[in-house]
């Protein structure tokens, strides 16, 4: 499975990759994007099976990236890994077509719970 991780923080992308491994989801092909616009382009060029995206990023945030993907007809599995864990944000994510929202700080167990239905 190919997973696209979109976060403007390189350190956070590495933490997400490490947490995937700790959750028992290592061994996937990982590609990285620094913002929502790059993630949007990489969904076209890399054809990932899953996008794990931060919400707040420069150039294009995660919810706008997800909306643009759905507007273009893309049905790629999409989940948020974000500090925006309020009920309102969870509802916005679900209405836009996100499969899940993992709130920071997160645990390997939270990743496993969210990813089990997708991977």
C-alpha positions as CSV (number, residue, x, y, z in Angstrom):
1,X,0.0,0.0,0.0
2,X,1.2,3.5,-0.8
3,X,0.6,6.1,1.9
4,X,1.0,9.9,1.3
5,X,1.7,11.9,4.5
6,X,1.0,15.6,4.2
7,X,2.3,17.9,6.9
8,X,4.3,21.1,6.7
9,X,6.6,19.9,9.6
10,X,9.2,17.4,8.5
11,X,9.6,16.3,12.1
12,X,5.9,15.6,12.4
13,X,5.9,13.6,9.1
14,X,8.7,11.4,10.6
15,X,6.7,11.0,13.8
16,X,3.7,9.9,11.8
17,X,5.9,7.4,9.9
18,X,7.3,6.1,13.2
19,X,3.9,5.8,14.8
20,X,2.6,3.8,11.7
21,X,5.4,1.3,12.4
22,X,4.7,1.2,16.1
23,X,1.0,0.5,15.3
24,X,2.0,-2.5,13.2
25,X,1.5,-0.7,9.9
26,X,5.1,-0.5,8.7
27,X,6.4,-1.8,5.4
28,X,4.2,0.5,3.3
29,X,5.5,2.7,0.5
30,X,5.5,6.2,2.0
31,X,5.6,9.5,0.1
32,X,5.6,12.9,1.7
33,X,4.1,16.3,0.9
34,X,4.8,19.6,2.6
35,X,1.4,21.2,2.2
36,X,-2.1,20.6,0.8
37,X,-1.4,21.8,-2.7
38,X,1.6,19.5,-3.0
39,X,-0.5,16.6,-1.6
40,X,-3.2,17.3,-4.2
41,X,-0.7,17.2,-7.0
42,X,0.9,14.0,-5.6
43,X,-2.4,12.2,-5.4
44,X,-2.5,12.5,-9.2
45,X,1.2,11.7,-9.8
46,X,1.8,9.0,-7.1
47,X,-1.7,7.4,-6.9
48,X,-1.5,6.7,-3.1
49,X,-4.0,4.3,-1.5
50,X,-4.3,6.5,1.6
51,X,-3.6,10.1,2.5
52,X,-2.8,11.1,6.1
53,X,-3.0,14.8,6.3
54,X,-2.5,17.6,8.8
55,X,-5.4,20.1,8.8
56,X,-3.4,23.4,9.1
57,X,-0.7,23.8,6.4
58,X,0.5,26.7,4.2
59,X,-0.6,27.2,0.6
60,X,-3.6,24.8,1.0
61,X,-4.9,23.4,4.2
62,X,-6.0,19.8,4.6
63,X,-9.7,20.3,4.4
64,X,-9.4,22.3,1.2
65,X,-7.2,19.6,-0.2
66,X,-9.8,16.9,0.6
67,X,-12.6,19.0,-0.9
68,X,-10.6,19.5,-4.1
69,X,-9.9,15.8,-4.3
70,X,-13.6,14.9,-3.9
71,X,-14.6,17.7,-6.3
72,X,-12.2,16.1,-8.9
73,X,-13.8,12.7,-8.4
74,X,-10.9,11.2,-6.4
75,X,-12.1,8.6,-3.8
76,X,-8.7,8.1,-2.3
77,X,-8.9,7.1,1.4
78,X,-8.2,10.3,3.4
79,X,-7.6,10.7,7.1
80,X,-6.6,13.7,9.2
81,X,-3.7,13.6,11.8
82,X,-4.2,17.0,13.4
83,X,-4.4,19.1,16.5
84,X,-7.9,20.1,15.4
85,X,-9.8,17.4,17.3
86,X,-13.0,19.2,18.3
87,X,-16.3,17.7,17.6
88,X,-17.0,20.5,15.0
89,X,-13.8,19.7,13.2
90,X,-14.6,15.9,13.2
91,X,-18.0,16.7,11.7
92,X,-16.4,18.9,9.0
93,X,-13.9,16.2,8.2
94,X,-16.6,13.5,7.9
95,X,-18.9,15.7,5.8
96,X,-16.0,16.4,3.4
97,X,-15.3,12.7,3.0
98,X,-12.6,11.9,5.5
99,X,-12.5,8.3,6.8
100,X,-11.2,9.3,10.2
101,X,-9.5,12.1,12.3
102,X,-6.7,11.2,14.6
103,X,-6.1,14.0,17.1
104,X,-2.7,15.0,18.3
105,X,-1.2,14.0,20.6
106,X,-1.8,10.5,19.3
107,X,-0.8,6.9,20.2
108,X,0.0,3.9,18.1
109,X,-3.3,2.4,19.4
110,X,-5.2,5.4,18.0
111,X,-3.5,4.9,14.6
112,X,-4.3,1.2,14.6
113,X,-7.9,1.8,15.5
114,X,-8.3,4.4,12.7
115,X,-6.4,2.5,10.1
116,X,-7.8,-0.9,10.6
117,X,-10.9,-0.1,8.5
118,X,-8.8,1.5,5.7
119,X,-5.6,-0.7,5.4
